[in-house]
Amino acid sequence: MKKEIFVIGHKNPDTDSICSAIAYAYLKNQISDEKYVPKRAGQISAETAYALNYFNTDEPTYINDVRSQVKDAVLENGERVRRDMSLKNAWTVLKEKHLSTLAVVNENDEMEGVITVGDITRSFMGVYDSRILSDAKTPYKNIVETLEGQLVVGDINQHVEKGKVLIAAANPDLMEDYIDEGDIVILGDRYETQLCAIEMNASCIIVCVGAEVSDSIIALAKEKGCAIIKTAYDTYITARLMNQSIPISHFMVTENLITFKTEEFIEDVRRVMASKRHRDFPVVDHQGRFVGMLTRHSLIDMNKKRLVLVDHNERNQAVDGVDDAEIMELIDHHKLGYVETLKPVFFRNQPVGCTSTIVYLMYREKGVEIPKNIAGLMCSAIISDTLMYRSPTCTPVDKMAAGALAKIAGIEVEAYAMDMFNAGSNLKSKSAEEIFYQDFKKFTAGSRNYGVGQITSINHKELVDVKEKLIGYMETAGAKHDVGMVFFMLTDILKESTELLCEGSGAYEAAMEAFGATGDGVTVNLPGVVSRKKQLIPKLMGVMQKQA
């Protein structure tokens, strides 16, 4: 089965980033055999939440890192066995399936330990006390299976609880001196020997070379609670095989197990594997259930996460770990950035005001009908990105797309837009950090890194109220993201103006040089400026490249 392809926008996603991911994933699922799943690389804003709720659509699940994980590797299925399996049967499984390790699990598939070829080999070569079968609580069914025998008397589900294993080689008179209660006695077809063992309260007698057991011996065994196992093997082979009936639980490794969880990142796992000589490493899910074996070969045939990037094409705006993923497509409306791919990919970039506008055009080109909720989300994205057509990034194509989508969604654009902006402008109860990261992006100009955030509102007083909050937080944000300058746009949609907050060495001076506007040393007033992409970034970029 092919792995899912994630459709994902930039970090700190805005409404377009979320809605275009949902809409494009839906489109691809209609025209492709692959499975596309929308994801998000950050928390959604109140504005986006309003749109999702209005159109009854679940928000995409969150993913903060797309590096390869253990679950992306091609795992060996591995063999699940239970703790009471005999050493002989475990050895047979290992040899027949060319394995080196078996996972020992309980009835819920939870890991209890592992048994390896080496563990079994050492068990065969070791010299053990004659009471090892009772110490290991060996099931009678293991003994019967190992000896390819038949249980004549007794309960196949019982276990050896006490006593030693011995061979009745002496005459009955001498046997009385060394048979203790609970012993397992290996013997032949001699009636007197069988009778003596039972009379001495042996827990089990093993009759070799397929000898018949008389009715009187069977009756006495039942009376005394002594099991009788009959085998075609001779005494020597029987004695040699007895230890192979011991359950693997007696020899399996249960402590200091090296297991990996499905969610662990491969780069962390590689370091552990490099320091160990094991061939196989059990993999468990978050509930501790065994899912397979990770081998060094598994790391060669890695299935990297596959991504479609929407609404961005710059590495520093992408979800963490993007360099370790396989980028399949890019759909964007911003300037070209620095995302690199291993092979040619489908890349659609158009100078329109919103990624969802491009996605709408692709629906039309493919002849795919747009569901009402998808239309509503795409329309919401266009309204948001173009500030209800007020942004200079807005094109006639955006207006056409929004109008067509609004008709499908059954909304009146201006009324819906005001409600959506009002929902997104509810900033009073939010912390400076929550407001800052509603829409923040990092940029690079030459050797200089800087960040630009933005909030929009139709309530001017609300922007004034959050201004001091943000000024106090911007230095912290700059240090966190290792950028020398931080700018934040407080954009008034109705007045079509922005108050730009500046933090960092040279930030205020760069803004003043770029716009020649009025300011107070911290903020720069930018009437007519509402677009980060088209009005702010190009001018700041020009100043910084000149200074570099």
SELUM-265890 format. One record per residue (C-alpha): residue number from 1; x, y, z; residue in three letters. Coordinates in steps of 0.2 Angstrom, whole numbers, padded with zeros to 4 digits, always signed. Each point is the difference from the previous one (the first is absolute). Layout:
<rs>
 pos     x     y     z code
 NUM     X     Y     Z  ala
...
</rs>
This chain:
<rs>
 pos     x     y     z code
   1 +0000 +0000 +0000  met
   2 +0007 +0017 -0005  lys
   3 +0003 +0012 +0014  lys
   4 -0010 +0016 +0002  glu
   5 +0006 +0017 -0008  ile
   6 -0002 +0014 +0012  phe
   7 -0006 +0017 -0007  val
   8 +0007 +0013 +0012  ile
   9 +0002 +0019 +0001  gly
  10 +0013 +0011 +0009  his
  11 +0003 +0001 +0018  lys
  12 -0011 +0012 +0010  asn
  13 -0013 -0003 -0013  pro
  14 -0013 +0013 -0006  asp
  15 -0017 -0004 -0007  thr
  16 +0006 -0002 -0018  asp
  17 +0014 -0012 +0006  ser
  18 -0013 -0011 +0009  ile
  19 -0014 +0001 -0013  cys
  20 +0010 -0003 -0015  ser
  21 +0008 -0015 +0008  ala
  22 -0018 -0007 +0003  ile
  23 -0006 +0005 -0017  ala
  24 +0015 -0007 -0010  tyr
  25 +0000 -0016 +0009  ala
  26 -0018 -0003 -0004  tyr
  27 +0003 +0004 -0019  leu
  28 +0015 -0012 -0001  lys
  29 -0010 -0014 +0008  asn
  30 -0013 +0002 -0014  gln
  31 +0012 -0001 -0014  ile
  32 +0014 -0012 +0007  ser
  33 +0002 -0017 +0007  asp
  34 +0011 +0006 +0014  glu
  35 -0007 +0006 +0017  lys
  36 +0002 +0018 +0004  tyr
  37 -0002 +0006 +0018  val
  38 +0000 +0019 +0005  pro
  39 +0011 +0004 +0015  lys
  40 +0005 +0016 +0009  arg
  41 +0017 +0005 +0006  ala
  42 -0007 +0012 +0014  gly
  43 -0015 +0005 +0010  gln
  44 -0014 +0008 -0009  ile
  45 -0006 +0017 +0002  ser
  46 -0017 +0006 +0007  ala
  47 -0004 +0006 -0018  glu
  48 +0004 -0017 -0007  thr
  49 -0010 -0009 +0013  ala
  50 -0015 +0010 -0004  tyr
  51 +0001 -0005 -0018  ala
  52 +0002 -0018 +0004  leu
  53 -0014 +0000 +0012  asn
  54 -0011 +0010 -0011  tyr
  55 +0002 -0013 -0014  phe
  56 +0000 -0015 +0012  asn
  57 +0017 -0006 -0004  thr
  58 +0013 -0008 +0011  asp
  59 +0016 +0009 +0002  glu
  60 +0015 -0010 -0007  pro
  61 +0010 -0010 +0012  thr
  62 +0016 +0008 +0007  tyr
  63 +0017 -0006 -0005  ile
  64 +0016 +0009 +0006  asn
  65 +0014 -0010 -0008  asp
  66 +0000 -0010 -0016  val
  67 +0017 -0009 +0003  arg
  68 +0000 -0018 -0004  ser
  69 -0007 -0011 +0015  gln
  70 +0001 -0018 +0004  val
  71 -0017 -0002 -0007  lys
  72 +0006 +0006 -0017  asp
  73 +0013 -0014 -0001  ala
  74 -0004 -0017 -0009  val
  75 -0001 -0011 +0016  leu
  76 +0002 -0018 +0000  glu
  77 -0017 -0008 +0005  asn
  78 +0009 -0010 +0014  gly
  79 -0007 -0015 +0008  glu
  80 -0011 +0001 +0016  arg
  81 +0002 -0014 +0012  val
  82 -0007 -0004 +0017  arg
  83 +0011 -0002 +0016  arg
  84 -0005 -0018 +0002  asp
  85 +0006 -0006 -0018  met
  86 +0014 -0013 +0002  ser
  87 +0018 +0003 -0005  leu
  88 -0002 -0013 -0013  lys
  89 -0015 +0008 -0009  asn
  90 +0009 +0017 +0002  ala
  91 +0015 -0007 -0008  trp
  92 -0010 -0008 -0014  thr
  93 -0009 +0017 -0004  val
  94 +0017 +0009 +0000  leu
  95 +0008 -0012 -0012  lys
  96 -0015 -0002 -0012  glu
  97 -0003 +0019 -0002  lys
  98 +0019 +0004 +0000  his
  99 -0002 +0012 +0015  leu
 100 +0011 +0004 +0014  ser
 101 -0012 +0007 +0013  thr
 102 -0018 -0004 +0006  leu
 103 -0011 +0013 +0009  ala
 104 -0008 -0008 +0015  val
 105 -0017 +0009 +0003  val
 106 -0015 -0003 +0011  asn
 107 -0018 -0002 -0006  glu
 108 -0001 +0019 -0003  asn
 109 +0015 +0000 -0011  asp
 110 +0010 +0010 +0013  glu
 111 +0018 -0004 +0001  met
 112 +0006 -0011 +0014  glu
 113 +0018 -0004 -0007  gly
 114 +0010 -0007 -0014  val
 115 +0008 -0017 -0004  ile
 116 +0014 -0001 -0012  thr
 117 +0010 -0014 -0009  val
 118 +0014 +0003 +0012  gly
 119 -0011 -0002 +0015  asp
 120 -0006 -0017 -0005  ile
 121 +0017 -0005 -0005  thr
 122 +0007 +0004 +0017  arg
 123 -0015 -0009 +0008  ser
 124 +0004 -0016 -0010  phe
 125 +0019 +0001 +0005  met
 126 -0002 +0004 +0018  gly
 127 +0001 -0013 +0014  val
 128 -0016 +0002 +0011  tyr
 129 -0006 -0007 +0016  asp
 130 -0012 -0015 -0002  ser
 131 -0014 +0010 +0007  arg
 132 +0000 +0013 -0014  ile
 133 -0016 -0006 -0007  leu
 134 -0009 +0003 +0016  ser
 135 +0009 +0017 +0003  asp
 136 -0006 +0005 -0017  ala
 137 -0018 -0006 +0003  lys
 138 +0001 -0009 -0016  thr
 139 -0018 -0005 -0007  pro
 140 -0003 -0018 -0003  tyr
 141 -0006 +0005 -0018  lys
 142 +0018 +0005 -0004  asn
 143 +0007 -0016 +0006  ile
 144 -0012 -0010 -0011  val
 145 +0003 +0011 -0015  glu
 146 +0019 -0001 +0002  thr
 147 +0000 -0019 +0002  leu
 148 -0013 -0002 -0014  glu
 149 -0009 -0010 +0013  gly
 150 -0017 -0004 +0007  gln
 151 -0008 +0005 +0016  leu
 152 -0007 -0017 +0007  val
 153 -0005 +0007 +0017  val
 154 -0001 +0017 +0006  gly
 155 -0005 +0018 -0004  asp
 156 +0009 +0008 -0015  ile
 157 -0002 +0017 +0007  asn
 158 +0009 -0004 +0017  gln
 159 +0018 +0006 +0003  his
 160 +0015 -0008 +0008  val
 161 -0001 +0007 +0018  glu
 162 +0014 -0009 +0009  lys
 163 +0012 -0014 +0000  gly
 164 +0015 -0005 -0011  lys
 165 +0002 -0010 -0017  val
 166 +0008 -0017 +0002  leu
 167 +0003 -0016 -0010  ile
 168 -0006 -0016 +0008  ala
 169 +0015 -0011 -0005  ala
 170 +0002 -0009 +0017  ala
 171 -0011 -0015 +0006  asn
 172 -0016 +0005 +0010  pro
 173 +0008 -0003 +0017  asp
 174 +0014 +0013 -0003  leu
 175 -0013 +0012 -0008  met
 176 -0008 +0003 +0016  glu
 177 +0016 +0008 +0007  asp
 178 +0000 +0014 -0013  tyr
 179 -0018 +0003 -0006  ile
 180 -0008 +0015 +0009  asp
 181 -0018 +0005 +0000  glu
 182 -0004 +0011 -0015  gly
 183 +0015 -0007 -0011  asp
 184 -0001 -0003 -0019  ile
 185 +0006 -0017 -0003  val
 186 +0006 -0006 -0018  ile
 187 -0001 -0019 -0001  leu
 188 -0004 -0014 -0012  gly
 189 -0013 -0014 -0001  asp
 190 +0004 -0009 +0016  arg
 191 -0016 -0002 +0010  tyr
 192 +0010 +0000 +0017  glu
 193 +0009 +0016 -0004  thr
 194 -0016 +0009 -0005  gln
 195 -0009 -0006 +0016  leu
 196 +0014 +0005 +0011  cys
 197 +0001 +0018 -0007  ala
 198 -0019 +0002 +0002  ile
 199 +0000 -0007 +0018  glu
 200 +0014 +0012 +0004  met
 201 -0011 +0014 -0004  asn
 202 +0008 +0006 -0016  ala
 203 -0009 +0014 -0009  ser
 204 +0002 -0008 -0017  cys
 205 +0008 -0015 -0008  ile
 206 +0006 +0001 -0018  ile
 207 -0001 -0017 -0009  val
 208 +0013 -0002 -0014  cys
 209 +0001 -0009 -0016  val
 210 -0018 +0000 -0003  gly
 211 -0003 -0014 +0013  ala
 212 -0018 -0004 +0005  glu
 213 -0006 +0005 +0017  val
 214 -0011 -0013 +0009  ser
 215 -0017 +0003 +0006  asp
 216 +0005 -0002 +0018  ser
 217 +0014 +0012 -0001  ile
 218 -0012 +0013 -0008  ile
 219 -0013 -0003 +0013  ala
 220 +0013 +0002 +0014  leu
 221 +0007 +0016 -0008  ala
 222 -0017 +0007 +0000  lys
 223 -0003 -0004 +0018  glu
 224 +0017 +0007 +0005  lys
 225 -0001 +0016 -0011  gly
 226 +0015 -0005 -0010  cys
 227 +0000 +0005 -0018  ala
 228 +0006 -0012 -0013  ile
 229 +0008 +0005 -0017  ile
 230 +0005 -0012 -0013  lys
 231 +0013 +0003 -0013  thr
 232 +0008 -0009 -0015  ala
 233 +0017 +0007 +0005  tyr
 234 +0012 -0011 +0009  asp
 235 +0006 +0005 +0018  thr
 236 +0016 +0009 -0007  tyr
 237 -0009 +0011 -0012  ile
 238 -0015 +0003 +0012  thr
 239 +0013 +0006 +0014  ala
 240 +0009 +0011 -0013  arg
 241 -0017 +0008 -0006  leu
 242 -0007 +0004 +0017  met
 243 +0008 +0017 +0003  asn
 244 -0006 +0005 -0017  gln
 245 -0018 +0000 +0007  ser
 246 +0004 +0014 +0012  ile
 247 -0010 +0015 -0003  pro
 248 +0009 +0015 -0008  ile
 249 -0005 +0011 +0014  ser
 250 +0014 -0008 +0010  his
 251 +0013 +0006 -0012  phe
 252 -0007 +0015 -0008  met
 253 +0007 +0017 +0002  val
 254 -0012 +0011 +0010  thr
 255 +0012 +0014 +0008  glu
 256 +0009 +0014 -0009  asn
 257 -0009 -0004 -0016  leu
 258 +0004 +0012 -0014  ile
 259 -0017 +0004 -0008  thr
 260 -0005 +0015 -0011  phe
 261 -0017 +0009 -0001  lys
 262 -0008 +0003 -0017  thr
 263 +0000 +0019 +0003  glu
 264 +0019 +0001 +0003  glu
 265 +0010 +0009 -0012  phe
 266 +0012 -0011 -0011  ile
 267 +0015 +0012 +0003  glu
 268 -0001 -0004 +0019  asp
 269 -0003 -0018 -0004  val
 270 +0016 -0002 -0011  arg
 271 +0011 +0006 +0014  arg
 272 -0007 -0014 +0012  val
 273 +0002 -0013 -0013  met
 274 +0017 +0005 -0005  ala
 275 +0006 -0003 +0018  ser
 276 -0008 -0018 +0001  lys
 277 +0004 -0016 -0008  arg
 278 -0018 -0006 -0001  his
 279 -0007 -0005 -0017  arg
 280 -0018 +0003 +0004  asp
 281 -0009 +0013 +0011  phe
 282 -0018 -0002 +0005  pro
 283 -0011 +0015 -0004  val
 284 -0016 +0004 +0011  val
 285 -0014 +0012 -0001  asp
 286 -0005 +0013 +0013  his
 287 -0009 -0014 +0009  gln
 288 +0015 -0011 +0001  gly
 289 -0007 -0012 -0013  arg
 290 +0012 -0009 -0011  phe
 291 -0001 +0006 -0019  val
 292 +0016 -0007 -0008  gly
 293 +0019 -0001 +0000  met
 294 +0011 +0014 -0005  leu
 295 +0016 -0006 -0009  thr
 296 +0015 +0009 -0008  arg
 297 -0007 -0004 -0016  his
 298 -0017 +0009 +0004  ser
 299 +0010 +0016 +0001  leu
 300 +0006 -0002 -0018  ile
 301 -0018 -0002 -0007  asp
 302 -0007 +0015 +0009  met
 303 -0017 +0007 -0005  asn
 304 +0002 +0019 +0003  lys
 305 -0015 +0010 +0004  lys
 306 -0007 +0007 -0016  arg
 307 -0006 +0018 +0000  leu
 308 -0010 +0013 -0011  val
 309 +0005 +0017 +0006  leu
 310 -0014 +0013 -0002  val
 311 +0001 +0019 +0003  asp
 312 +0019 +0000 +0002  his
 313 +0016 -0005 -0008  asn
 314 +0013 +0006 +0012  glu
 315 +0009 -0013 +0011  arg
 316 +0000 +0011 +0016  asn
 317 -0019 +0001 -0001  gln
 318 -0002 -0018 -0003  ala
 319 -0004 -0013 +0013  val
 320 +0015 -0007 +0010  asp
 321 +0009 -0014 -0008  gly
 322 -0005 +0005 -0018  val
 323 +0018 -0004 -0006  asp
 324 -0003 -0018 +0005  asp
 325 -0016 -0002 -0009  ala
 326 -0005 -0002 -0019  glu
 327 -0008 +0015 -0007  ile
 328 -0013 -0005 -0014  met
 329 -0008 +0016 -0004  glu
 330 +0000 +0019 +0004  leu
 331 -0015 +0011 -0002  ile
 332 +0004 +0018 +0004  asp
 333 -0003 +0019 -0003  his
 334 +0016 +0007 +0008  his
 335 +0017 +0004 -0006  lys
 336 +0011 -0014 -0004  leu
 337 +0010 -0006 +0015  gly
 338 +0013 -0014 +0005  tyr
 339 -0009 -0016 +0001  val
 340 +0010 -0013 -0009  glu
 341 -0006 -0017 -0007  thr
 342 +0009 -0016 -0004  leu
 343 -0009 -0001 -0017  lys
 344 -0011 +0010 -0012  pro
 345 -0017 +0004 +0008  val
 346 -0016 +0008 -0005  phe
 347 +0001 +0018 +0005  phe
 348 -0014 +0012 -0003  arg
 349 +0004 +0018 +0005  asn
 350 -0012 +0014 -0006  gln
 351 +0000 +0019 +0004  pro
 352 -0017 +0000 +0008  val
 353 -0006 +0006 +0017  gly
 354 -0003 -0017 +0008  cys
 355 +0006 -0019 -0002  thr
 356 -0019 -0005 +0001  ser
 357 -0003 +0010 -0016  thr
 358 +0013 -0011 -0009  ile
 359 -0008 -0016 +0007  val
 360 -0017 +0007 -0006  tyr
 361 +0007 +0001 -0018  leu
 362 +0007 -0018 +0002  met
 363 -0018 -0006 +0004  tyr
 364 -0007 +0008 -0015  arg
 365 +0014 -0007 -0011  glu
 366 -0002 -0017 +0006  lys
 367 -0019 +0001 -0001  gly
 368 -0003 -0005 +0018  val
 369 -0016 +0006 +0009  glu
 370 +0004 +0010 +0015  ile
 371 -0010 -0005 +0016  pro
 372 -0008 +0014 +0010  lys
 373 +0011 +0000 +0015  asn
 374 +0016 -0001 -0011  ile
 375 -0007 +0015 -0010  ala
 376 -0003 +0009 +0016  gly
 377 +0017 -0003 +0007  leu
 378 +0009 +0006 -0016  met
 379 -0011 +0015 -0001  cys
 380 +0005 +0004 +0019  ser
 381 +0018 -0002 -0005  ala
 382 -0001 +0013 -0014  ile
 383 -0010 +0012 +0011  ile
 384 +0014 -0001 +0013  ser
 385 +0015 +0001 -0011  asp
 386 -0007 +0014 -0010  thr
 387 -0007 +0009 +0015  leu
 388 -0017 +0000 -0009  met
 389 +0007 +0006 -0016  tyr
 390 +0009 +0015 +0008  arg
 391 +0018 -0007 -0001  ser
 392 +0010 +0005 -0015  pro
 393 +0004 -0019 -0003  thr
 394 -0018 -0002 -0005  cys
 395 -0003 -0004 -0018  thr
 396 -0015 -0001 -0011  pro
 397 +0002 -0019 +0000  val
 398 -0001 +0000 +0019  asp
 399 -0016 +0010 +0000  lys
 400 -0007 -0011 -0014  met
 401 +0004 -0016 +0010  ala
 402 -0007 +0007 +0017  ala
 403 -0016 +0004 -0009  gly
 404 -0002 -0017 -0008  ala
 405 +0004 -0009 +0017  leu
 406 -0011 +0011 +0010  ala
 407 -0015 -0005 -0012  lys
 408 +0004 -0018 +0003  ile
 409 +0002 +0002 +0019  ala
 410 -0016 +0011 +0001  gly
 411 +0008 +0015 +0009  ile
 412 +0000 +0018 -0003  glu
 413 +0018 +0006 -0001  val
 414 +0000 +0016 +0009  glu
 415 -0012 -0005 +0015  ala
 416 +0010 -0017 +0002  tyr
 417 +0017 +0009 -0001  ala
 418 -0005 +0012 +0014  met
 419 -0005 -0014 +0011  asp
 420 +0015 -0010 -0004  met
 421 +0012 +0015 +0004  phe
 422 -0010 +0004 +0016  asn
 423 +0003 -0018 +0006  ala
 424 +0019 +0002 -0005  gly
 425 +0001 +0017 +0009  ser
 426 -0004 -0007 +0017  asn
 427 +0017 +0004 +0007  leu
 428 -0003 +0006 +0017  lys
 429 +0001 -0016 +0009  ser
 430 +0015 -0006 -0009  lys
 431 +0018 +0001 +0006  ser
 432 +0013 +0009 -0009  ala
 433 +0008 -0017 -0006  glu
 434 -0017 -0006 -0007  glu
 435 -0003 +0016 -0009  ile
 436 +0018 +0000 -0007  phe
 437 -0001 -0017 -0007  tyr
 438 -0017 +0002 -0009  gln
 439 +0010 +0004 -0016  asp
 440 +0019 +0001 +0002  phe
 441 +0012 -0004 -0014  lys
 442 +0019 +0000 -0001  lys
 443 +0010 +0007 -0015  phe
 444 +0018 +0001 -0006  thr
 445 +0008 +0014 -0010  ala
 446 +0018 -0004 -0004  gly
 447 +0008 -0005 +0017  ser
 448 -0013 +0009 +0010  arg
 449 -0015 -0009 +0008  asn
 450 -0016 +0009 +0006  tyr
 451 -0018 -0004 +0005  gly
 452 -0016 +0009 -0004  val
 453 -0017 -0003 +0008  gly
 454 -0017 +0007 -0003  gln
 455 -0017 +0001 +0007  ile
 456 -0015 +0009 -0009  thr
 457 -0015 +0007 +0008  ser
 458 -0015 +0011 -0003  ile
 459 +0001 +0007 +0017  asn
 460 +0013 +0013 +0002  his
 461 -0001 +0001 +0019  lys
 462 +0004 -0018 +0001  glu
 463 +0016 +0003 -0010  leu
 464 +0005 +0014 +0012  val
 465 -0004 -0011 +0015  asp
 466 +0012 -0015 -0005  val
 467 +0014 +0012 -0006  lys
 468 +0009 +0001 +0017  glu
 469 -0002 -0019 +0002  lys
 470 +0009 -0004 -0016  leu
 471 +0014 +0013 +0002  ile
 472 +0004 -0008 +0017  gly
 473 +0001 -0018 -0008  tyr
 474 +0009 +0004 -0017  met
 475 +0017 -0001 +0008  glu
 476 -0004 -0017 +0007  thr
 477 -0006 -0006 -0017  ala
 478 +0016 +0006 -0009  gly
 479 +0011 -0009 +0012  ala
 480 -0011 -0016 -0002  lys
 481 +0001 +0000 -0019  his
 482 +0018 +0006 -0001  asp
 483 -0004 +0015 -0011  val
 484 +0008 +0017 +0002  gly
 485 -0016 +0010 -0004  met
 486 -0018 -0002 +0003  val
 487 -0014 +0009 -0007  phe
 488 -0019 -0001 +0004  phe
 489 -0014 +0007 -0011  met
 490 -0015 +0007 +0009  leu
 491 -0012 +0001 -0015  thr
 492 -0016 +0010 +0001  asp
 493 -0011 -0008 -0014  ile
 494 -0013 +0014 -0001  leu
 495 +0013 +0014 +0001  lys
 496 +0011 -0009 -0012  glu
 497 +0016 +0004 +0010  ser
 498 +0013 -0008 +0010  thr
 499 +0010 +0004 +0016  glu
 500 +0016 -0009 -0001  leu
 501 +0009 -0005 +0016  leu
 502 +0019 -0001 -0001  cys
 503 +0012 -0010 +0011  glu
 504 +0019 -0004 -0001  gly
 505 +0015 +0010 -0006  ser
 506 -0003 +0010 -0015  gly
 507 -0018 -0006 -0002  ala
 508 -0008 +0017 +0002  tyr
 509 +0013 +0008 -0011  glu
 510 -0003 -0013 -0014  ala
 511 -0019 +0003 +0001  ala
 512 +0002 +0019 -0001  met
 513 +0012 -0001 -0015  glu
 514 -0012 -0012 -0009  ala
 515 -0015 +0011 +0002  phe
 516 +0006 +0017 +0005  gly
 517 -0015 +0001 +0012  ala
 518 -0003 +0008 +0017  thr
 519 +0004 -0009 +0016  gly
 520 +0005 +0001 +0018  asp
 521 +0015 -0011 +0001  gly
 522 -0009 -0016 +0003  val
 523 -0015 +0001 -0012  thr
 524 -0002 +0006 -0018  val
 525 -0016 +0006 -0007  asn
 526 -0004 -0008 -0017  leu
 527 -0016 +0007 -0008  pro
 528 -0006 -0010 -0015  gly
 529 +0011 -0015 +0005  val
 530 -0010 -0016 +0004  val
 531 +0009 -0014 -0009  ser
 532 +0016 -0008 +0007  arg
 533 +0003 -0009 -0016  lys
 534 -0002 +0014 -0013  lys
 535 +0003 +0016 +0010  gln
 536 +0011 -0003 +0015  leu
 537 +0012 -0015 -0004  ile
 538 +0007 +0007 -0017  pro
 539 +0004 +0017 +0007  lys
 540 +0009 -0008 +0016  leu
 541 +0009 -0012 -0011  met
 542 +0006 +0013 -0011  gly
 543 +0007 +0010 +0015  val
 544 +0008 -0015 +0008  met
 545 +0008 -0006 -0016  gln
 546 +0008 +0017 -0003  lys
 547 +0007 +0000 +0018  gln
 548 +0007 -0018 -0002  ala
</rs>
